[in-house]
Amino acid sequence: MGLFKKKIKIDSKFKKGDFVSFHKDNDLKVGIINEVKLVDGNILYDIKVGGECPSLHKDIKEDKIFKN
């Protein structure tokens, strides 16, 4: 049992730190990708939206995201 997790290479369309936009609640949100995950064969993203008081939108599917 080691202290370090083996990093899994995810072949995603977008990378951590990319500036992207997506639709949520009939509104266009703009943010930065905070995390890229592979869950049950689906690539999901956590996206940080906002400036002074940011919110984190979790598990956004890759086909819902647009590159700015």
PDB file with one MODEL, atoms N, CA, C and O in Angstrom:
MODEL        1
ATOM      1  N   MET A   1       0.850  -1.185   0.000  1.00  0.00           N
ATOM      2  CA  MET A   1       0.000   0.000   0.000  1.00  0.00           C
ATOM      3  C   MET A   1       0.890   1.241   0.000  1.00  0.00           C
ATOM      4  O   MET A   1       1.647   1.477   0.941  1.00  0.00           O
ATOM      5  N   GLY A   2       0.785   2.034  -1.077  1.00  0.00           N
ATOM      6  CA  GLY A   2       1.623   3.216  -1.209  1.00  0.00           C
ATOM      7  C   GLY A   2       0.888   4.488  -0.850  1.00  0.00           C
ATOM      8  O   GLY A   2      -0.333   4.508  -0.693  1.00  0.00           O
ATOM      9  N   LEU A   3       1.649   5.528  -0.726  1.00  0.00           N
ATOM     10  CA  LEU A   3       1.074   6.821  -0.402  1.00  0.00           C
ATOM     11  C   LEU A   3       0.620   7.572  -1.647  1.00  0.00           C
ATOM     12  O   LEU A   3      -0.168   8.514  -1.555  1.00  0.00           O
ATOM     13  N   PHE A   4       1.115   7.157  -2.809  1.00  0.00           N
ATOM     14  CA  PHE A   4       0.835   7.880  -4.032  1.00  0.00           C
ATOM     15  C   PHE A   4      -0.110   7.090  -4.921  1.00  0.00           C
ATOM     16  O   PHE A   4       0.059   5.885  -5.110  1.00  0.00           O
ATOM     17  N   LYS A   5      -1.125   7.791  -5.476  1.00  0.00           N
ATOM     18  CA  LYS A   5      -2.036   7.162  -6.420  1.00  0.00           C
ATOM     19  C   LYS A   5      -1.399   7.202  -7.801  1.00  0.00           C
ATOM     20  O   LYS A   5      -0.751   8.182  -8.169  1.00  0.00           O
ATOM     21  N   LYS A   6      -1.588   6.129  -8.562  1.00  0.00           N
ATOM     22  CA  LYS A   6      -1.096   6.108  -9.936  1.00  0.00           C
ATOM     23  C   LYS A   6      -1.995   7.005 -10.778  1.00  0.00           C
ATOM     24  O   LYS A   6      -3.216   6.852 -10.767  1.00  0.00           O
ATOM     25  N   LYS A   7      -1.393   7.935 -11.503  1.00  0.00           N
ATOM     26  CA  LYS A   7      -2.153   8.879 -12.314  1.00  0.00           C
ATOM     27  C   LYS A   7      -2.608   8.185 -13.599  1.00  0.00           C
ATOM     28  O   LYS A   7      -1.802   7.594 -14.317  1.00  0.00           O
ATOM     29  N   ILE A   8      -3.903   8.266 -13.873  1.00  0.00           N
ATOM     30  CA  ILE A   8      -4.479   7.655 -15.055  1.00  0.00           C
ATOM     31  C   ILE A   8      -4.509   8.683 -16.174  1.00  0.00           C
ATOM     32  O   ILE A   8      -4.948   9.814 -15.967  1.00  0.00           O
ATOM     33  N   LYS A   9      -4.045   8.299 -17.358  1.00  0.00           N
ATOM     34  CA  LYS A   9      -4.046   9.189 -18.525  1.00  0.00           C
ATOM     35  C   LYS A   9      -5.433   9.159 -19.153  1.00  0.00           C
ATOM     36  O   LYS A   9      -5.895   8.108 -19.597  1.00  0.00           O
ATOM     37  N   ILE A  10      -6.097  10.312 -19.190  1.00  0.00           N
ATOM     38  CA  ILE A  10      -7.431  10.435 -19.776  1.00  0.00           C
ATOM     39  C   ILE A  10      -7.298  11.186 -21.092  1.00  0.00           C
ATOM     40  O   ILE A  10      -6.775  12.300 -21.126  1.00  0.00           O
ATOM     41  N   ASP A  11      -7.771  10.579 -22.173  1.00  0.00           N
ATOM     42  CA  ASP A  11      -7.704  11.198 -23.495  1.00  0.00           C
ATOM     43  C   ASP A  11      -8.916  12.115 -23.675  1.00  0.00           C
ATOM     44  O   ASP A  11      -9.881  11.764 -24.354  1.00  0.00           O
ATOM     45  N   SER A  12      -8.847  13.285 -23.060  1.00  0.00           N
ATOM     46  CA  SER A  12      -9.978  14.215 -23.065  1.00  0.00           C
ATOM     47  C   SER A  12      -9.802  15.301 -24.116  1.00  0.00           C
ATOM     48  O   SER A  12      -8.687  15.612 -24.535  1.00  0.00           O
ATOM     49  N   LYS A  13     -10.920  15.866 -24.528  1.00  0.00           N
ATOM     50  CA  LYS A  13     -10.931  16.950 -25.514  1.00  0.00           C
ATOM     51  C   LYS A  13     -10.395  18.243 -24.907  1.00  0.00           C
ATOM     52  O   LYS A  13      -9.742  19.033 -25.589  1.00  0.00           O
ATOM     53  N   PHE A  14     -10.676  18.454 -23.620  1.00  0.00           N
ATOM     54  CA  PHE A  14     -10.246  19.652 -22.905  1.00  0.00           C
ATOM     55  C   PHE A  14      -9.311  19.262 -21.772  1.00  0.00           C
ATOM     56  O   PHE A  14      -9.377  18.140 -21.271  1.00  0.00           O
ATOM     57  N   LYS A  15      -8.452  20.167 -21.369  1.00  0.00           N
ATOM     58  CA  LYS A  15      -7.459  19.911 -20.319  1.00  0.00           C
ATOM     59  C   LYS A  15      -7.709  20.820 -19.119  1.00  0.00           C
ATOM     60  O   LYS A  15      -8.382  21.845 -19.231  1.00  0.00           O
ATOM     61  N   LYS A  16      -7.170  20.437 -17.994  1.00  0.00           N
ATOM     62  CA  LYS A  16      -7.263  21.221 -16.766  1.00  0.00           C
ATOM     63  C   LYS A  16      -6.665  22.608 -17.019  1.00  0.00           C
ATOM     64  O   LYS A  16      -5.558  22.728 -17.545  1.00  0.00           O
ATOM     65  N   GLY A  17      -7.408  23.652 -16.638  1.00  0.00           N
ATOM     66  CA  GLY A  17      -6.950  25.024 -16.843  1.00  0.00           C
ATOM     67  C   GLY A  17      -7.495  25.674 -18.103  1.00  0.00           C
ATOM     68  O   GLY A  17      -7.325  26.878 -18.294  1.00  0.00           O
ATOM     69  N   ASP A  18      -8.156  24.892 -18.980  1.00  0.00           N
ATOM     70  CA  ASP A  18      -8.734  25.454 -20.198  1.00  0.00           C
ATOM     71  C   ASP A  18      -9.913  26.370 -19.857  1.00  0.00           C
ATOM     72  O   ASP A  18     -10.682  26.090 -18.937  1.00  0.00           O
ATOM     73  N   PHE A  19     -10.045  27.458 -20.605  1.00  0.00           N
ATOM     74  CA  PHE A  19     -11.146  28.410 -20.467  1.00  0.00           C
ATOM     75  C   PHE A  19     -12.261  27.943 -21.395  1.00  0.00           C
ATOM     76  O   PHE A  19     -12.072  27.913 -22.611  1.00  0.00           O
ATOM     77  N   VAL A  20     -13.428  27.576 -20.841  1.00  0.00           N
ATOM     78  CA  VAL A  20     -14.521  26.989 -21.616  1.00  0.00           C
ATOM     79  C   VAL A  20     -15.858  27.615 -21.236  1.00  0.00           C
ATOM     80  O   VAL A  20     -15.949  28.382 -20.278  1.00  0.00           O
ATOM     81  N   SER A  21     -16.902  27.274 -22.008  1.00  0.00           N
ATOM     82  CA  SER A  21     -18.258  27.690 -21.669  1.00  0.00           C
ATOM     83  C   SER A  21     -19.190  26.490 -21.815  1.00  0.00           C
ATOM     84  O   SER A  21     -18.887  25.530 -22.524  1.00  0.00           O
ATOM     85  N   PHE A  22     -20.341  26.566 -21.122  1.00  0.00           N
ATOM     86  CA  PHE A  22     -21.327  25.489 -21.172  1.00  0.00           C
ATOM     87  C   PHE A  22     -22.684  26.051 -20.766  1.00  0.00           C
ATOM     88  O   PHE A  22     -22.762  27.099 -20.124  1.00  0.00           O
ATOM     89  N   HIS A  23     -23.743  25.358 -21.140  1.00  0.00           N
ATOM     90  CA  HIS A  23     -25.104  25.770 -20.793  1.00  0.00           C
ATOM     91  C   HIS A  23     -25.556  25.069 -19.524  1.00  0.00           C
ATOM     92  O   HIS A  23     -25.384  23.859 -19.376  1.00  0.00           O
ATOM     93  N   LYS A  24     -26.136  25.838 -18.607  1.00  0.00           N
ATOM     94  CA  LYS A  24     -26.668  25.300 -17.356  1.00  0.00           C
ATOM     95  C   LYS A  24     -27.872  26.143 -16.977  1.00  0.00           C
ATOM     96  O   LYS A  24     -27.753  27.364 -16.876  1.00  0.00           O
ATOM     97  N   ASP A  25     -29.021  25.533 -16.765  1.00  0.00           N
ATOM     98  CA  ASP A  25     -30.256  26.231 -16.383  1.00  0.00           C
ATOM     99  C   ASP A  25     -30.607  27.342 -17.368  1.00  0.00           C
ATOM    100  O   ASP A  25     -30.906  28.464 -16.959  1.00  0.00           O
ATOM    101  N   ASN A  26     -30.572  27.034 -18.668  1.00  0.00           N
ATOM    102  CA  ASN A  26     -30.888  27.992 -19.742  1.00  0.00           C
ATOM    103  C   ASN A  26     -30.027  29.249 -19.701  1.00  0.00           C
ATOM    104  O   ASN A  26     -30.472  30.324 -20.103  1.00  0.00           O
ATOM    105  N   ASP A  27     -28.806  29.113 -19.219  1.00  0.00           N
ATOM    106  CA  ASP A  27     -27.878  30.236 -19.125  1.00  0.00           C
ATOM    107  C   ASP A  27     -26.508  29.757 -19.603  1.00  0.00           C
ATOM    108  O   ASP A  27     -26.132  28.608 -19.373  1.00  0.00           O
ATOM    109  N   LEU A  28     -25.768  30.640 -20.267  1.00  0.00           N
ATOM    110  CA  LEU A  28     -24.419  30.309 -20.711  1.00  0.00           C
ATOM    111  C   LEU A  28     -23.435  30.662 -19.607  1.00  0.00           C
ATOM    112  O   LEU A  28     -23.333  31.822 -19.206  1.00  0.00           O
ATOM    113  N   LYS A  29     -22.717  29.667 -19.119  1.00  0.00           N
ATOM    114  CA  LYS A  29     -21.723  29.861 -18.063  1.00  0.00           C
ATOM    115  C   LYS A  29     -20.331  29.811 -18.678  1.00  0.00           C
ATOM    116  O   LYS A  29     -20.099  29.066 -19.631  1.00  0.00           O
ATOM    117  N   VAL A  30     -19.415  30.589 -18.147  1.00  0.00           N
ATOM    118  CA  VAL A  30     -18.036  30.629 -18.600  1.00  0.00           C
ATOM    119  C   VAL A  30     -17.141  30.347 -17.406  1.00  0.00           C
ATOM    120  O   VAL A  30     -17.338  30.916 -16.332  1.00  0.00           O
ATOM    121  N   GLY A  31     -16.152  29.468 -17.585  1.00  0.00           N
ATOM    122  CA  GLY A  31     -15.279  29.144 -16.468  1.00  0.00           C
ATOM    123  C   GLY A  31     -14.018  28.432 -16.893  1.00  0.00           C
ATOM    124  O   GLY A  31     -13.700  28.333 -18.078  1.00  0.00           O
ATOM    125  N   ILE A  32     -13.309  27.938 -15.898  1.00  0.00           N
ATOM    126  CA  ILE A  32     -12.029  27.252 -16.099  1.00  0.00           C
ATOM    127  C   ILE A  32     -12.157  25.822 -15.591  1.00  0.00           C
ATOM    128  O   ILE A  32     -12.700  25.580 -14.513  1.00  0.00           O
ATOM    129  N   ILE A  33     -11.648  24.873 -16.383  1.00  0.00           N
ATOM    130  CA  ILE A  33     -11.716  23.473 -15.977  1.00  0.00           C
ATOM    131  C   ILE A  33     -10.821  23.263 -14.764  1.00  0.00           C
ATOM    132  O   ILE A  33      -9.628  23.562 -14.787  1.00  0.00           O
ATOM    133  N   ASN A  34     -11.428  22.741 -13.707  1.00  0.00           N
ATOM    134  CA  ASN A  34     -10.736  22.505 -12.448  1.00  0.00           C
ATOM    135  C   ASN A  34     -10.262  21.056 -12.328  1.00  0.00           C
ATOM    136  O   ASN A  34      -9.221  20.788 -11.727  1.00  0.00           O
ATOM    137  N   GLU A  35     -11.028  20.123 -12.901  1.00  0.00           N
ATOM    138  CA  GLU A  35     -10.707  18.701 -12.781  1.00  0.00           C
ATOM    139  C   GLU A  35     -11.284  17.939 -13.968  1.00  0.00           C
ATOM    140  O   GLU A  35     -12.365  18.267 -14.457  1.00  0.00           O
ATOM    141  N   VAL A  36     -10.554  16.915 -14.430  1.00  0.00           N
ATOM    142  CA  VAL A  36     -11.007  16.023 -15.489  1.00  0.00           C
ATOM    143  C   VAL A  36     -11.088  14.630 -14.883  1.00  0.00           C
ATOM    144  O   VAL A  36     -10.128  14.161 -14.272  1.00  0.00           O
ATOM    145  N   LYS A  37     -12.255  13.952 -15.052  1.00  0.00           N
ATOM    146  CA  LYS A  37     -12.459  12.634 -14.446  1.00  0.00           C
ATOM    147  C   LYS A  37     -12.989  11.649 -15.479  1.00  0.00           C
ATOM    148  O   LYS A  37     -13.641  12.036 -16.448  1.00  0.00           O
ATOM    149  N   LEU A  38     -12.701  10.378 -15.257  1.00  0.00           N
ATOM    150  CA  LEU A  38     -13.258   9.298 -16.064  1.00  0.00           C
ATOM    151  C   LEU A  38     -14.142   8.467 -15.148  1.00  0.00           C
ATOM    152  O   LEU A  38     -13.648   7.805 -14.235  1.00  0.00           O
ATOM    153  N   VAL A  39     -15.470   8.502 -15.393  1.00  0.00           N
ATOM    154  CA  VAL A  39     -16.436   7.798 -14.550  1.00  0.00           C
ATOM    155  C   VAL A  39     -17.297   6.910 -15.445  1.00  0.00           C
ATOM    156  O   VAL A  39     -18.003   7.408 -16.322  1.00  0.00           O
ATOM    157  N   ASP A  40     -17.240   5.614 -15.228  1.00  0.00           N
ATOM    158  CA  ASP A  40     -18.023   4.641 -16.006  1.00  0.00           C
ATOM    159  C   ASP A  40     -17.858   4.825 -17.511  1.00  0.00           C
ATOM    160  O   ASP A  40     -18.828   4.708 -18.260  1.00  0.00           O
ATOM    161  N   GLY A  41     -16.649   5.109 -17.951  1.00  0.00           N
ATOM    162  CA  GLY A  41     -16.362   5.277 -19.369  1.00  0.00           C
ATOM    163  C   GLY A  41     -16.711   6.646 -19.929  1.00  0.00           C
ATOM    164  O   GLY A  41     -16.491   6.897 -21.114  1.00  0.00           O
ATOM    165  N   ASN A  42     -17.250   7.540 -19.102  1.00  0.00           N
ATOM    166  CA  ASN A  42     -17.598   8.893 -19.532  1.00  0.00           C
ATOM    167  C   ASN A  42     -16.587   9.892 -18.984  1.00  0.00           C
ATOM    168  O   ASN A  42     -16.176   9.803 -17.827  1.00  0.00           O
ATOM    169  N   ILE A  43     -16.189  10.847 -19.832  1.00  0.00           N
ATOM    170  CA  ILE A  43     -15.289  11.906 -19.379  1.00  0.00           C
ATOM    171  C   ILE A  43     -16.143  13.034 -18.820  1.00  0.00           C
ATOM    172  O   ILE A  43     -17.009  13.576 -19.508  1.00  0.00           O
ATOM    173  N   LEU A  44     -15.885  13.382 -17.551  1.00  0.00           N
ATOM    174  CA  LEU A  44     -16.637  14.434 -16.860  1.00  0.00           C
ATOM    175  C   LEU A  44     -15.682  15.519 -16.389  1.00  0.00           C
ATOM    176  O   LEU A  44     -14.513  15.255 -16.109  1.00  0.00           O
ATOM    177  N   TYR A  45     -16.191  16.738 -16.307  1.00  0.00           N
ATOM    178  CA  TYR A  45     -15.381  17.889 -15.923  1.00  0.00           C
ATOM    179  C   TYR A  45     -15.999  18.606 -14.737  1.00  0.00           C
ATOM    180  O   TYR A  45     -17.221  18.706 -14.621  1.00  0.00           O
ATOM    181  N   ASP A  46     -15.141  19.104 -13.859  1.00  0.00           N
ATOM    182  CA  ASP A  46     -15.552  20.038 -12.819  1.00  0.00           C
ATOM    183  C   ASP A  46     -15.063  21.405 -13.290  1.00  0.00           C
ATOM    184  O   ASP A  46     -13.880  21.575 -13.585  1.00  0.00           O
ATOM    185  N   ILE A  47     -15.973  22.380 -13.362  1.00  0.00           N
ATOM    186  CA  ILE A  47     -15.643  23.696 -13.912  1.00  0.00           C
ATOM    187  C   ILE A  47     -15.896  24.776 -12.873  1.00  0.00           C
ATOM    188  O   ILE A  47     -16.985  24.862 -12.305  1.00  0.00           O
ATOM    189  N   LYS A  48     -14.884  25.597 -12.630  1.00  0.00           N
ATOM    190  CA  LYS A  48     -14.990  26.711 -11.689  1.00  0.00           C
ATOM    191  C   LYS A  48     -15.490  27.938 -12.436  1.00  0.00           C
ATOM    192  O   LYS A  48     -14.880  28.378 -13.411  1.00  0.00           O
ATOM    193  N   VAL A  49     -16.622  28.492 -11.961  1.00  0.00           N
ATOM    194  CA  VAL A  49     -17.274  29.634 -12.604  1.00  0.00           C
ATOM    195  C   VAL A  49     -17.306  30.802 -11.627  1.00  0.00           C
ATOM    196  O   VAL A  49     -17.611  30.626 -10.448  1.00  0.00           O
ATOM    197  N   GLY A  50     -16.991  31.987 -12.119  1.00  0.00           N
ATOM    198  CA  GLY A  50     -17.082  33.190 -11.294  1.00  0.00           C
ATOM    199  C   GLY A  50     -15.730  33.738 -10.923  1.00  0.00           C
ATOM    200  O   GLY A  50     -14.694  33.146 -11.224  1.00  0.00           O
ATOM    201  N   GLY A  51     -15.752  34.870 -10.268  1.00  0.00           N
ATOM    202  CA  GLY A  51     -14.511  35.540  -9.909  1.00  0.00           C
ATOM    203  C   GLY A  51     -14.318  35.634  -8.418  1.00  0.00           C
ATOM    204  O   GLY A  51     -13.644  34.798  -7.815  1.00  0.00           O
ATOM    205  N   GLU A  52     -14.911  36.656  -7.816  1.00  0.00           N
ATOM    206  CA  GLU A  52     -14.700  36.910  -6.396  1.00  0.00           C
ATOM    207  C   GLU A  52     -15.305  35.829  -5.504  1.00  0.00           C
ATOM    208  O   GLU A  52     -14.732  35.477  -4.473  1.00  0.00           O
ATOM    209  N   CYS A  53     -16.447  35.311  -5.896  1.00  0.00           N
ATOM    210  CA  CYS A  53     -17.109  34.242  -5.132  1.00  0.00           C
ATOM    211  C   CYS A  53     -17.428  33.100  -6.099  1.00  0.00           C
ATOM    212  O   CYS A  53     -18.579  32.940  -6.505  1.00  0.00           O
ATOM    213  N   PRO A  54     -16.426  32.312  -6.468  1.00  0.00           N
ATOM    214  CA  PRO A  54     -16.627  31.287  -7.508  1.00  0.00           C
ATOM    215  C   PRO A  54     -17.489  30.111  -7.036  1.00  0.00           C
ATOM    216  O   PRO A  54     -17.571  29.805  -5.846  1.00  0.00           O
ATOM    217  N   SER A  55     -18.119  29.475  -8.009  1.00  0.00           N
ATOM    218  CA  SER A  55     -18.868  28.250  -7.735  1.00  0.00           C
ATOM    219  C   SER A  55     -18.253  27.127  -8.565  1.00  0.00           C
ATOM    220  O   SER A  55     -17.646  27.380  -9.606  1.00  0.00           O
ATOM    221  N   LEU A  56     -18.408  25.912  -8.111  1.00  0.00           N
ATOM    222  CA  LEU A  56     -17.858  24.749  -8.800  1.00  0.00           C
ATOM    223  C   LEU A  56     -19.011  23.915  -9.332  1.00  0.00           C
ATOM    224  O   LEU A  56     -19.825  23.401  -8.565  1.00  0.00           O
ATOM    225  N   HIS A  57     -19.072  23.786 -10.650  1.00  0.00           N
ATOM    226  CA  HIS A  57     -20.095  22.959 -11.295  1.00  0.00           C
ATOM    227  C   HIS A  57     -19.449  21.606 -11.583  1.00  0.00           C
ATOM    228  O   HIS A  57     -18.468  21.520 -12.322  1.00  0.00           O
ATOM    229  N   LYS A  58     -20.012  20.550 -10.989  1.00  0.00           N
ATOM    230  CA  LYS A  58     -19.388  19.226 -11.065  1.00  0.00           C
ATOM    231  C   LYS A  58     -20.060  18.345 -12.104  1.00  0.00           C
ATOM    232  O   LYS A  58     -21.241  18.499 -12.415  1.00  0.00           O
ATOM    233  N   ASP A  59     -19.273  17.421 -12.628  1.00  0.00           N
ATOM    234  CA  ASP A  59     -19.727  16.347 -13.514  1.00  0.00           C
ATOM    235  C   ASP A  59     -20.444  16.849 -14.768  1.00  0.00           C
ATOM    236  O   ASP A  59     -21.522  16.360 -15.110  1.00  0.00           O
ATOM    237  N   ILE A  60     -19.843  17.824 -15.451  1.00  0.00           N
ATOM    238  CA  ILE A  60     -20.359  18.321 -16.723  1.00  0.00           C
ATOM    239  C   ILE A  60     -19.819  17.414 -17.821  1.00  0.00           C
ATOM    240  O   ILE A  60     -18.611  17.195 -17.910  1.00  0.00           O
ATOM    241  N   LYS A  61     -20.717  16.881 -18.663  1.00  0.00           N
ATOM    242  CA  LYS A  61     -20.305  15.972 -19.733  1.00  0.00           C
ATOM    243  C   LYS A  61     -19.564  16.719 -20.826  1.00  0.00           C
ATOM    244  O   LYS A  61     -19.825  17.894 -21.081  1.00  0.00           O
ATOM    245  N   GLU A  62     -18.629  16.016 -21.474  1.00  0.00           N
ATOM    246  CA  GLU A  62     -17.773  16.607 -22.486  1.00  0.00           C
ATOM    247  C   GLU A  62     -18.564  17.200 -23.660  1.00  0.00           C
ATOM    248  O   GLU A  62     -18.174  18.239 -24.192  1.00  0.00           O
ATOM    249  N   ASP A  63     -19.656  16.568 -24.069  1.00  0.00           N
ATOM    250  CA  ASP A  63     -20.417  17.067 -25.219  1.00  0.00           C
ATOM    251  C   ASP A  63     -21.235  18.317 -24.901  1.00  0.00           C
ATOM    252  O   ASP A  63     -21.852  18.882 -25.804  1.00  0.00           O
ATOM    253  N   LYS A  64     -21.257  18.761 -23.658  1.00  0.00           N
ATOM    254  CA  LYS A  64     -21.979  19.976 -23.256  1.00  0.00           C
ATOM    255  C   LYS A  64     -21.061  21.198 -23.174  1.00  0.00           C
ATOM    256  O   LYS A  64     -21.524  22.303 -22.890  1.00  0.00           O
ATOM    257  N   ILE A  65     -19.752  21.003 -23.424  1.00  0.00           N
ATOM    258  CA  ILE A  65     -18.757  22.058 -23.237  1.00  0.00           C
ATOM    259  C   ILE A  65     -18.284  22.595 -24.588  1.00  0.00           C
ATOM    260  O   ILE A  65     -18.118  21.842 -25.548  1.00  0.00           O
ATOM    261  N   PHE A  66     -18.070  23.915 -24.643  1.00  0.00           N
ATOM    262  CA  PHE A  66     -17.575  24.595 -25.832  1.00  0.00           C
ATOM    263  C   PHE A  66     -16.274  25.304 -25.506  1.00  0.00           C
ATOM    264  O   PHE A  66     -16.119  25.860 -24.418  1.00  0.00           O
ATOM    265  N   LYS A  67     -15.339  25.285 -26.443  1.00  0.00           N
ATOM    266  CA  LYS A  67     -14.062  25.989 -26.267  1.00  0.00           C
ATOM    267  C   LYS A  67     -14.256  27.443 -26.661  1.00  0.00           C
ATOM    268  O   LYS A  67     -14.874  27.735 -27.685  1.00  0.00           O
ATOM    269  N   ASN A  68     -13.727  28.361 -25.850  1.00  0.00           N
ATOM    270  CA  ASN A  68     -13.837  29.798 -26.133  1.00  0.00           C
ATOM    271  C   ASN A  68     -12.738  30.233 -27.058  1.00  0.00           C
ATOM    272  O   ASN A  68     -12.659  31.409 -27.414  1.00  0.00           O
TER     273      ASN A  68
ENDMDL
END
